[in-house]
Amino acid sequence: MQKNKFLTLIILLGLILGALITNITYQQVKQHLSERITNDVRQLGEKLDAQLARYSKLPEVLANDPRLLSALMVNAPAVDQYQKTSLLLQEWANSLNADTIYLINRSGDTLAASNWQNEGSFIGQNYAYRPYFQDPMAGKLGQYFALGAHSDKRGYYFSAPIYQLQQIIGVLVIKVDLSLVEDIWQYDQIEYAIADQLGVIFYSSEDSWLYRSLVVLNDEQKQQVFSSRQYGQTKLEPLSDLPRLTEFNQQEISNITIPSINQSEAFLIANHNMEQAGWTIYGFSPINTAYQYVVQALFVFTAFYMLLCLAVMSWFQTFTTKKELAQLNDKLEILVIERTRNLMETNQQLRDTIEQYERSQAELKQTQSELVQAAKLAMLGELSASINHEINQPLAAMRTYAENTRKLLQKNRYEAVASNIDEIVNLNQMVSDIISRFKVFARKTTENNNRTVAADSIRSAVSLLRNKLIKHGVVLRLGELPSELLVRADAVQFEQVLVNLLHNAIQALGDSRSPQIGVQLEPLGDMVEIRIWDNGTGLDDDQKKRIFTPFFTTKNEGLGLGLTISRRIIDSFSGSLTIEDHNTGGAEFVITLPRCTEDA
């Protein structure tokens, strides 16, 4: 029941956090996209303003050129006069990189044009209906965007009046090709559109939006566009359902129709006003982009939350187990107290007879010997994974060579067969050496072996723990190992002590970032000193006082007998085993044993 409540709480918390993560991610992504498209359209507007500003004052400057007056003043000028003026305008257009420059008289008729030699020349066309003609005739500079009346080519028109004796006698017009927008646009991650004051799009990265309005235009507005023939015969179909452009500009997200696929899609919108040109640049980013980021964030959160839940459940299980173990320990302590009382009564009975005491002593000695052996076998049990790993590698190689040899025999490649058999023999010897090393460590102590080369025992102990050192990433700093240093000790028991100390050092390095273990061997007068240190967390003063006490341990598992047995083994060889603090912060165990010379 409690487990079900806990599971329900985890699921409910996950849903709440998931909703919170979803909302935060959506808001942040939306803000990021909005800032990006706002910045992009602002940069486009600034670049476009800079490009158009190059041409804004040119008509007024060029209109003061006296060479234009001759074509406007003469009632019936010669044909070569129009041609001469057209050549002048052509020269100006080439220098200014303008699309077309043309001269219009007071009636709106084009007298000369830079494209006079082209099939679609403006000469002879009447543009009195165009605002870029009407404004200069009223004494103002003209700026206007429209499709060419005959070429249907998009362009921006700059115009200025031409004066003679303070009377306006004509208009000079410069048409700029708006393909320069494509030259300066460098952003392909968003859609963009340029619209006029009514919201009619005349330039866009989405071709199906061209000459459509962002909002629903009324009849008067449509008639205004049609009368100026600004966008040709377009129907000005709306892309949204909003009635006013001001309302559209206030929307952060709007549904925009995409005629090419005949569907409506939600876009995040930003706009930038070009006050000089009278345009507005819009940037559109599909809101689906934000949803993709939200899904990714939700997926990452779900994975992380599931891992966290597993960790919490594991901790909860561990906590419950520890609690039950503590209860068992309490019961065990009561049982130990009762047993201790019984033992005290038994001890009183044991004092009654010396014979029984001596027999008990003999049994105790035998038990101690078996305990040493049991501790050694227990250590071998902990090293079983290393034994298995070391033996499996050559066995796998032997199997490969054997299978290969069978195929080589079928092909009568006897030289290769012989080579494979040699490799199998070598690998077999390797396995034999590995097993021999562990057999030597596992055998019981003999009374005859009382002289040992200390360096050989250290190498054997390190060899036994090699895989464990590699597995835990421990760096072994092995000092010089003089082969002439002999100690008075049984080789097997001495090796057992070294393995136990090295194994404890490896376990003490569980939380170290760069674990290291050092072994030093050096003579000390009539004694030989072996130091084994690590850079772990070390031991406090209380732990160092009790470290050799039976059943005392700093590990979660273990009986606490390893160091007790190790000290008794060293004591039996007339040596000593002590503990110190190493300068790296870890513990350092010092073994001193009587030195044995070759003569002795």
C-alpha positions as CSV (number, residue, x, y, z in Angstrom):
1,M,0.0,0.0,0.0
2,Q,2.8,2.4,1.0
3,K,4.7,1.5,-2.2
4,N,1.6,2.3,-4.4
5,K,1.3,5.7,-2.6
6,F,4.9,6.4,-3.2
7,L,4.6,5.5,-6.9
8,T,1.5,7.7,-7.3
9,L,3.4,10.7,-5.7
10,I,6.3,10.2,-8.1
11,I,4.1,10.1,-11.2
12,L,2.1,13.2,-10.0
13,L,5.3,15.2,-9.3
14,G,6.7,14.2,-12.7
15,L,3.6,15.4,-14.5
16,I,3.7,18.8,-12.6
17,L,7.4,19.2,-13.3
18,G,6.9,18.1,-16.9
19,A,4.2,20.8,-17.4
20,L,6.4,23.4,-15.8
21,I,9.4,22.5,-18.0
22,T,7.2,22.5,-21.1
23,N,5.9,26.0,-20.3
24,I,9.3,27.4,-19.4
25,T,11.0,25.9,-22.5
26,Y,8.2,27.2,-24.8
27,Q,8.4,30.7,-23.4
28,Q,12.2,30.8,-23.6
29,V,12.3,29.4,-27.2
30,K,9.5,31.8,-28.3
31,Q,11.4,34.7,-26.8
32,H,14.6,33.6,-28.5
33,L,12.9,33.2,-31.9
34,S,11.2,36.5,-31.5
35,E,14.5,38.3,-30.7
36,R,16.2,36.6,-33.6
37,I,13.6,37.5,-36.2
38,T,13.3,41.0,-34.8
39,N,17.0,41.5,-35.1
40,D,17.0,40.0,-38.6
41,V,14.3,42.2,-40.0
42,R,15.8,45.2,-38.3
43,Q,19.2,44.5,-40.0
44,L,17.4,44.0,-43.3
45,G,15.5,47.3,-42.9
46,E,18.7,49.2,-42.1
47,K,20.6,47.7,-45.1
48,L,17.6,48.4,-47.4
49,D,17.4,52.0,-46.1
50,A,21.1,52.5,-46.7
51,Q,20.7,51.2,-50.3
52,L,17.7,53.3,-51.0
53,A,19.3,56.4,-49.4
54,R,22.0,56.2,-52.2
55,Y,19.3,57.2,-54.7
56,S,17.0,59.4,-52.7
57,K,18.8,62.7,-53.4
58,L,20.0,61.8,-56.9
59,P,16.9,63.0,-58.8
60,E,17.0,66.4,-57.2
61,V,20.7,66.8,-58.0
62,L,20.4,65.5,-61.6
63,A,17.3,67.6,-62.2
64,N,19.4,70.8,-62.0
65,D,21.5,69.7,-65.0
66,P,20.9,72.3,-67.7
67,R,21.3,69.7,-70.5
68,L,17.8,68.5,-69.6
69,L,16.1,71.8,-70.3
70,S,16.6,71.7,-74.1
71,A,14.4,68.7,-74.4
72,L,11.6,70.3,-72.3
73,M,11.8,73.9,-73.7
74,V,11.5,73.3,-77.4
75,N,8.0,72.8,-78.7
76,A,9.0,70.4,-81.4
77,P,12.6,69.4,-80.8
78,A,14.5,67.5,-83.4
79,V,14.7,63.7,-83.1
80,D,18.5,63.9,-82.5
81,Q,17.8,66.2,-79.5
82,Y,15.7,63.4,-77.8
83,Q,18.4,60.9,-78.7
84,K,21.1,63.1,-77.2
85,T,19.1,63.4,-74.0
86,S,18.5,59.6,-73.9
87,L,22.2,59.0,-74.3
88,L,22.8,61.3,-71.4
89,L,20.3,59.4,-69.3
90,Q,21.8,56.1,-70.4
91,E,25.2,57.3,-69.2
92,W,23.8,58.3,-65.9
93,A,22.0,54.9,-65.4
94,N,25.2,53.0,-66.1
95,S,27.2,55.1,-63.7
96,L,24.6,54.9,-60.9
97,N,23.7,51.2,-61.5
98,A,20.0,52.3,-61.8
99,D,17.5,50.3,-63.7
100,T,16.0,53.2,-65.7
101,I,16.2,57.0,-65.7
102,Y,13.7,58.9,-67.8
103,L,12.4,62.4,-68.4
104,I,8.7,63.3,-68.3
105,N,7.1,66.6,-69.5
106,R,4.3,68.5,-67.8
107,S,1.7,66.3,-69.6
108,G,3.1,63.0,-68.2
109,D,4.6,61.9,-71.5
110,T,8.1,60.4,-71.5
111,L,10.4,62.3,-73.8
112,A,13.7,60.5,-73.2
113,A,14.8,57.4,-71.3
114,S,18.0,55.4,-70.6
115,N,16.3,52.3,-72.1
116,W,15.5,54.1,-75.4
117,Q,17.1,51.3,-77.4
118,N,15.2,48.5,-75.7
119,E,12.0,46.9,-77.0
120,G,10.1,48.0,-73.9
121,S,11.4,51.6,-73.9
122,F,9.5,54.1,-71.8
123,I,9.6,56.8,-74.5
124,G,6.2,57.9,-75.5
125,Q,4.5,56.3,-72.4
126,N,2.2,58.5,-70.2
127,Y,2.7,58.2,-66.5
128,A,0.5,61.1,-65.3
129,Y,-1.5,58.7,-63.1
130,R,1.6,57.6,-61.1
131,P,2.2,59.3,-57.7
132,Y,5.8,59.6,-58.5
133,F,4.8,62.1,-61.3
134,Q,2.0,63.8,-59.3
135,D,4.2,64.6,-56.3
136,P,7.0,66.4,-58.2
137,M,4.4,68.4,-60.2
138,A,3.2,69.6,-56.8
139,G,6.7,70.7,-56.0
140,K,7.7,67.7,-53.8
141,L,10.2,64.9,-54.1
142,G,8.6,61.6,-55.1
143,Q,9.2,58.1,-53.8
144,Y,7.0,55.2,-54.8
145,F,7.0,51.4,-55.3
146,A,5.1,49.8,-58.1
147,L,5.1,47.2,-60.9
148,G,6.2,48.6,-64.2
149,A,3.1,49.4,-66.2
150,H,4.5,47.7,-69.3
151,S,7.4,45.6,-68.0
152,D,5.6,44.2,-64.8
153,K,9.0,44.5,-63.2
154,R,9.1,45.5,-59.5
155,G,10.9,48.7,-58.9
156,Y,11.3,51.7,-56.5
157,Y,10.9,55.1,-58.1
158,F,12.6,58.3,-57.0
159,S,11.6,61.6,-58.8
160,A,12.2,65.3,-58.6
161,P,10.7,68.4,-60.4
162,I,12.7,70.2,-63.1
163,Y,12.5,74.0,-62.8
164,Q,13.0,76.9,-65.2
165,L,12.5,80.3,-63.9
166,Q,10.8,78.9,-60.8
167,Q,8.3,77.1,-63.0
168,I,8.0,73.3,-63.1
169,I,8.4,72.2,-66.7
170,G,9.0,68.4,-66.2
171,V,9.9,65.5,-63.9
172,L,13.1,63.3,-63.7
173,V,12.5,59.8,-62.5
174,I,15.1,57.1,-61.4
175,K,13.8,53.6,-61.2
176,V,15.8,51.2,-58.9
177,D,15.5,47.4,-59.3
178,L,14.4,45.9,-56.0
179,S,16.4,42.7,-56.7
180,L,19.0,44.3,-54.4
181,V,16.8,42.9,-51.5
182,E,18.0,39.4,-52.5
183,D,21.6,40.6,-52.6
184,I,21.5,41.9,-49.0
185,W,19.3,39.2,-47.4
186,Q,21.5,36.7,-45.7
187,Y,19.0,34.8,-43.5
188,D,17.4,31.6,-44.8
189,Q,16.1,30.4,-41.4
190,I,13.0,32.6,-41.5
191,E,10.4,33.8,-44.0
192,Y,10.3,37.6,-44.7
193,A,8.0,40.0,-46.5
194,I,8.0,43.7,-47.4
195,A,4.6,45.4,-47.4
196,D,3.3,48.9,-48.1
197,Q,1.2,51.1,-45.8
198,L,-1.9,49.2,-46.6
199,G,-0.3,45.8,-45.8
200,V,0.1,44.6,-49.4
201,I,3.1,42.4,-49.8
202,F,5.3,43.3,-52.8
203,Y,8.4,41.4,-51.9
204,S,8.7,38.1,-50.0
205,S,10.7,35.0,-49.6
206,E,7.5,33.0,-50.1
207,D,6.4,33.6,-53.7
208,S,2.8,32.7,-53.1
209,W,2.4,35.7,-50.7
210,L,3.3,38.3,-53.4
211,Y,0.7,41.0,-54.1
212,R,-1.6,39.7,-51.3
213,S,-2.6,41.7,-48.3
214,L,-1.8,40.8,-44.7
215,V,-5.3,41.9,-43.6
216,V,-8.7,42.2,-45.3
217,L,-8.8,45.4,-47.4
218,N,-12.0,47.4,-47.8
219,D,-13.3,48.5,-51.2
220,E,-11.9,52.0,-50.9
221,Q,-8.4,50.7,-50.2
222,K,-8.6,48.3,-53.1
223,Q,-9.8,51.0,-55.4
224,Q,-6.9,53.2,-54.3
225,V,-4.4,50.5,-55.4
226,F,-6.2,49.7,-58.6
227,S,-6.4,53.3,-59.7
228,S,-2.7,53.8,-59.4
229,R,-2.1,50.4,-61.2
230,Q,0.6,49.9,-58.5
231,Y,0.4,46.0,-58.5
232,G,-1.1,45.4,-61.9
233,Q,-4.2,43.2,-62.0
234,T,-3.7,41.4,-58.7
235,K,-6.8,40.6,-56.6
236,L,-5.3,41.6,-53.3
237,E,-6.5,38.4,-51.5
238,P,-5.9,38.5,-47.7
239,L,-3.5,36.2,-45.9
240,S,-5.3,36.6,-42.5
241,D,-8.8,37.3,-41.2
242,L,-7.8,40.5,-39.3
243,P,-9.6,43.7,-40.5
244,R,-6.9,46.3,-39.6
245,L,-3.1,46.4,-40.1
246,T,-2.5,48.0,-36.7
247,E,-4.2,45.0,-35.1
248,F,-2.1,42.6,-37.1
249,N,1.1,44.4,-36.1
250,Q,0.2,44.0,-32.4
251,Q,-0.1,40.2,-32.8
252,E,2.9,38.1,-31.6
253,I,1.5,35.0,-33.2
254,S,-0.9,34.9,-36.1
255,N,-2.3,32.3,-38.5
256,I,-1.1,33.0,-42.0
257,T,-2.4,31.4,-45.1
258,I,0.2,29.7,-47.4
259,P,-1.6,29.6,-50.9
260,S,1.0,27.3,-52.4
261,I,-0.2,24.5,-50.1
262,N,-3.6,25.9,-49.4
263,Q,-3.2,25.7,-45.7
264,S,-2.9,28.0,-42.7
265,E,0.0,27.9,-40.4
266,A,0.8,29.7,-37.1
267,F,3.8,32.1,-37.3
268,L,5.8,34.1,-34.7
269,I,5.9,37.6,-36.2
270,A,8.2,40.6,-35.9
271,N,8.1,43.8,-37.9
272,H,10.3,46.8,-38.6
273,N,9.1,50.1,-40.0
274,M,11.0,51.8,-42.8
275,E,9.7,55.3,-42.2
276,Q,11.6,56.9,-45.1
277,A,10.3,54.4,-47.7
278,G,6.9,54.0,-46.0
279,W,7.3,50.2,-45.9
280,T,7.1,47.6,-43.1
281,I,9.4,44.5,-43.1
282,Y,7.9,41.4,-41.5
283,G,9.7,38.3,-40.3
284,F,7.9,35.1,-39.9
285,S,9.1,32.0,-38.0
286,P,6.9,28.9,-37.8
287,I,5.8,28.3,-34.2
288,N,6.3,24.6,-34.9
289,T,10.0,25.3,-34.4
290,A,9.3,26.1,-30.8
291,Y,7.3,22.9,-30.4
292,Q,10.2,20.9,-31.6
293,Y,12.5,22.4,-28.9
294,V,9.7,21.8,-26.3
295,V,9.5,18.1,-27.3
296,Q,13.3,17.7,-27.0
297,A,13.4,19.4,-23.6
298,L,10.5,17.2,-22.4
299,F,12.3,14.1,-23.7
300,V,15.5,15.0,-21.8
301,F,13.6,15.9,-18.7
302,T,11.7,12.6,-18.8
303,A,14.9,10.6,-19.2
304,F,16.6,12.5,-16.3
305,Y,13.5,12.2,-14.1
306,M,13.2,8.4,-14.7
307,L,16.9,8.0,-13.7
308,L,16.4,10.2,-10.7
309,C,13.3,8.1,-9.7
310,L,15.3,4.9,-10.1
311,A,18.0,6.4,-7.9
312,V,15.5,7.4,-5.2
313,M,13.9,4.0,-5.3
314,S,17.3,2.3,-5.0
315,W,18.1,4.6,-2.0
316,F,14.8,3.9,-0.4
317,Q,15.3,0.1,-0.8
318,T,18.8,0.5,0.7
319,F,17.5,2.5,3.6
320,T,14.9,-0.1,4.3
321,T,17.4,-2.9,4.2
322,K,19.8,-1.0,6.5
323,K,17.0,-0.5,8.9
324,E,16.2,-4.2,9.0
325,L,19.8,-5.0,9.3
326,A,20.1,-2.6,12.3
327,Q,17.2,-4.5,14.0
328,L,19.0,-7.8,13.3
329,N,22.2,-6.4,14.8
330,D,20.3,-5.3,17.9
331,K,19.0,-8.9,18.3
332,L,22.5,-10.2,17.7
333,E,24.0,-8.0,20.4
334,I,21.5,-9.3,22.9
335,L,22.4,-12.8,21.8
336,V,26.1,-12.1,22.1
337,I,25.5,-10.8,25.7
338,E,23.7,-13.9,26.6
339,R,26.4,-16.0,25.0
340,T,29.1,-14.1,26.8
341,R,27.5,-14.8,30.1
342,N,27.4,-18.4,29.3
343,L,31.1,-18.4,28.2
344,M,32.1,-16.8,31.5
345,E,30.4,-19.7,33.4
346,T,32.1,-22.1,31.1
347,N,35.5,-20.5,31.7
348,Q,35.1,-21.1,35.4
349,Q,34.6,-24.7,34.6
350,L,37.6,-24.8,32.2
351,R,39.9,-23.7,35.0
352,D,39.1,-26.8,36.9
353,T,41.3,-29.0,34.8
354,I,44.7,-28.4,33.3
355,E,44.4,-31.2,30.9
356,Q,41.2,-29.7,29.3
357,Y,43.0,-26.4,29.2
358,E,46.0,-27.8,27.4
359,R,43.7,-29.6,24.9
360,S,41.9,-26.3,24.4
361,Q,45.2,-24.6,23.7
362,A,46.1,-27.1,21.1
363,E,42.7,-26.8,19.5
364,L,43.1,-23.0,19.6
365,K,46.4,-23.2,17.8
366,Q,44.9,-25.4,15.2
367,T,42.0,-23.1,14.8
368,Q,44.3,-20.1,14.4
369,S,46.1,-21.9,11.6
370,E,42.8,-22.7,9.9
371,L,41.7,-19.1,10.4
372,V,44.8,-17.9,8.6
373,Q,44.2,-20.3,5.8
374,A,40.5,-19.4,5.7
375,A,41.4,-15.7,5.5
376,K,43.7,-16.5,2.6
377,L,41.0,-18.5,0.8
378,A,38.5,-15.7,1.4
379,M,41.0,-13.3,-0.2
380,L,41.2,-15.7,-3.2
381,G,37.4,-15.6,-3.4
382,E,37.5,-11.9,-3.7
383,L,40.2,-12.2,-6.4
384,S,38.2,-14.9,-8.3
385,A,37.1,-12.3,-10.8
386,S,40.7,-11.5,-11.6
387,I,41.6,-15.2,-11.8
388,N,38.7,-15.8,-14.2
389,H,39.7,-12.8,-16.4
390,E,43.4,-13.8,-16.6
391,I,42.6,-17.4,-17.5
392,N,39.7,-16.7,-19.9
393,Q,41.9,-14.6,-22.2
394,P,44.5,-17.3,-23.1
395,L,41.7,-20.0,-23.1
396,A,39.8,-17.9,-25.7
397,A,43.0,-17.5,-27.8
398,M,43.7,-21.3,-27.6
399,R,40.2,-22.0,-28.9
400,T,40.7,-19.6,-31.8
401,Y,44.0,-21.2,-32.7
402,A,42.5,-24.7,-32.4
403,E,39.6,-23.9,-34.7
404,N,42.0,-22.2,-37.2
405,T,44.3,-25.3,-37.0
406,R,41.4,-27.6,-38.0
407,K,40.8,-25.5,-41.1
408,L,44.5,-25.4,-41.9
409,L,44.7,-29.2,-41.7
410,Q,42.0,-29.5,-44.3
411,K,44.1,-27.3,-46.6
412,N,47.3,-29.3,-45.8
413,R,49.0,-26.2,-44.5
414,Y,51.2,-28.0,-42.1
415,E,53.7,-25.2,-41.4
416,A,50.9,-22.9,-40.3
417,V,49.4,-25.9,-38.2
418,A,52.8,-26.3,-36.5
419,S,52.9,-22.5,-35.7
420,N,49.4,-22.6,-34.3
421,I,50.3,-25.6,-32.1
422,D,53.3,-23.7,-30.8
423,E,51.1,-20.8,-29.9
424,I,48.6,-23.1,-28.1
425,V,51.5,-24.6,-26.1
426,N,52.7,-21.1,-25.1
427,L,49.2,-20.1,-24.1
428,N,48.8,-23.4,-22.1
429,Q,52.1,-22.6,-20.3
430,M,50.7,-19.1,-19.6
431,V,47.5,-20.6,-18.0
432,S,49.7,-23.0,-16.0
433,D,51.8,-20.2,-14.7
434,I,48.7,-18.2,-13.7
435,I,47.3,-21.3,-11.9
436,S,50.6,-22.0,-10.3
437,R,50.8,-18.5,-8.9
438,F,47.4,-18.8,-7.2
439,K,48.2,-22.4,-6.1
440,V,51.3,-21.2,-4.3
441,F,49.3,-18.4,-2.6
442,A,46.6,-20.9,-1.6
443,R,48.8,-23.6,-0.1
444,K,49.2,-24.1,3.6
445,T,52.2,-22.9,5.5
446,T,55.1,-25.3,6.0
447,E,57.4,-25.2,8.9
448,N,60.6,-25.7,6.8
449,N,60.4,-22.4,4.8
450,N,61.8,-19.6,7.1
451,R,63.8,-17.5,4.7
452,T,62.2,-15.4,1.9
453,V,63.4,-12.9,-0.7
454,A,61.3,-9.9,0.1
455,A,61.3,-8.5,-3.5
456,D,59.9,-11.8,-4.8
457,S,57.0,-11.8,-2.3
458,I,56.2,-8.2,-3.2
459,R,56.1,-9.0,-6.9
460,S,53.9,-12.0,-6.4
461,A,51.4,-10.0,-4.3
462,V,51.3,-7.3,-6.9
463,S,50.8,-9.9,-9.6
464,L,47.9,-11.4,-7.8
465,L,46.2,-8.0,-7.5
466,R,47.2,-6.7,-11.0
467,N,43.7,-6.9,-12.5
468,K,42.1,-5.3,-9.5
469,L,44.5,-2.4,-9.7
470,I,43.7,-1.9,-13.3
471,K,40.0,-2.2,-12.8
472,H,40.0,0.5,-10.1
473,G,42.4,2.7,-12.1
474,V,45.0,2.7,-9.3
475,V,48.5,3.9,-10.2
476,L,51.1,1.7,-8.4
477,R,54.3,3.4,-7.4
478,L,56.8,0.6,-6.9
479,G,60.2,1.6,-5.4
480,E,63.4,-0.3,-5.9
481,L,63.3,-4.0,-5.0
482,P,66.8,-5.2,-4.1
483,S,66.9,-8.9,-4.7
484,E,69.6,-9.4,-2.0
485,L,67.3,-8.5,0.9
486,L,66.1,-11.7,2.6
487,V,63.8,-11.8,5.6
488,R,63.1,-14.4,8.3
489,A,59.5,-15.2,7.3
490,D,57.5,-17.9,5.7
491,A,57.0,-16.9,2.0
492,V,53.4,-17.9,1.8
493,Q,52.3,-16.2,5.0
494,F,54.4,-13.1,4.2
495,E,52.8,-12.9,0.8
496,Q,49.3,-13.3,2.4
497,V,50.1,-10.2,4.6
498,L,51.2,-8.1,1.6
499,V,48.1,-9.1,-0.4
500,N,45.8,-8.2,2.5
501,L,47.5,-4.8,2.9
502,L,47.4,-4.0,-0.8
503,H,43.8,-5.2,-1.1
504,N,42.8,-2.9,1.9
505,A,44.6,0.0,0.2
506,I,42.6,-0.5,-3.0
507,Q,39.3,-0.5,-1.1
508,A,40.4,2.7,0.7
509,L,40.8,4.5,-2.6
510,G,37.1,4.1,-3.7
511,D,36.4,7.9,-3.7
512,S,39.8,9.2,-4.8
513,R,40.1,11.1,-8.1
514,S,43.7,10.0,-8.8
515,P,44.2,6.8,-6.7
516,Q,47.8,5.8,-6.0
517,I,49.4,3.1,-4.0
518,G,53.1,3.0,-3.1
519,V,55.4,0.1,-2.0
520,Q,58.9,0.7,-0.7
521,L,61.5,-1.8,0.4
522,E,64.8,-0.8,2.1
523,P,67.2,-2.2,4.7
524,L,67.2,-0.8,8.2
525,G,70.3,-2.1,10.0
526,D,69.6,-5.7,11.0
527,M,66.0,-5.3,9.9
528,V,64.2,-4.9,6.6
529,E,61.4,-2.3,6.3
530,I,58.5,-2.6,3.9
531,R,56.1,0.5,3.6
532,I,52.7,0.3,1.8
533,W,50.9,3.6,1.5
534,D,47.8,5.0,-0.3
535,N,46.5,8.5,-1.0
536,G,43.0,7.7,0.3
537,T,41.1,9.5,3.1
538,G,43.2,8.0,5.8
539,L,42.2,7.1,9.4
540,D,41.5,9.2,12.4
541,D,43.3,8.7,15.7
542,D,40.5,6.5,17.2
543,Q,40.5,4.3,14.1
544,K,44.3,3.9,14.2
545,K,44.2,2.8,17.8
546,R,41.6,0.1,17.1
547,I,42.6,-0.9,13.6
548,F,44.3,-4.1,14.7
549,T,41.6,-5.0,17.2
550,P,39.6,-8.2,16.2
551,F,36.3,-7.6,14.6
552,F,37.0,-3.9,14.1
553,T,36.5,-2.7,10.5
554,T,35.9,0.6,8.7
555,K,34.2,-1.2,5.7
556,N,30.5,-1.9,5.3
557,E,31.4,-5.5,4.8
558,G,33.9,-7.9,6.3
559,L,34.7,-9.5,9.7
560,G,37.5,-7.2,10.8
561,L,40.0,-10.0,11.2
562,G,42.4,-9.4,8.2
563,L,44.7,-6.9,9.9
564,T,44.5,-8.8,13.2
565,I,45.7,-12.0,11.5
566,S,48.3,-10.0,9.5
567,R,49.8,-8.5,12.7
568,R,49.9,-11.9,14.4
569,I,51.7,-13.4,11.4
570,I,54.3,-10.7,11.4
571,D,54.7,-11.0,15.2
572,S,55.3,-14.7,14.8
573,F,58.3,-13.8,12.6
574,S,59.7,-11.5,15.4
575,G,58.7,-8.5,13.4
576,S,56.2,-5.7,13.7
577,L,53.2,-4.2,11.8
578,T,52.3,-0.6,12.5
579,I,50.2,2.2,10.9
580,E,51.2,5.8,10.3
581,D,49.8,8.9,8.4
582,H,51.3,9.3,4.9
583,N,52.1,12.8,3.6
584,T,49.5,12.4,0.8
585,G,46.8,12.2,3.4
586,G,46.2,8.5,3.3
587,A,47.4,5.6,5.6
588,E,50.8,4.0,5.6
589,F,51.4,0.5,7.0
590,V,55.0,-0.3,8.0
591,I,56.3,-3.9,8.2
592,T,59.7,-4.6,9.9
593,L,61.2,-8.1,9.7
594,P,64.6,-9.5,10.8
595,R,67.1,-9.5,8.0
596,C,68.5,-12.8,7.0
597,T,71.9,-13.1,5.3
598,E,73.1,-15.7,2.9
599,D,75.5,-17.1,5.5
600,A,72.8,-17.4,8.1
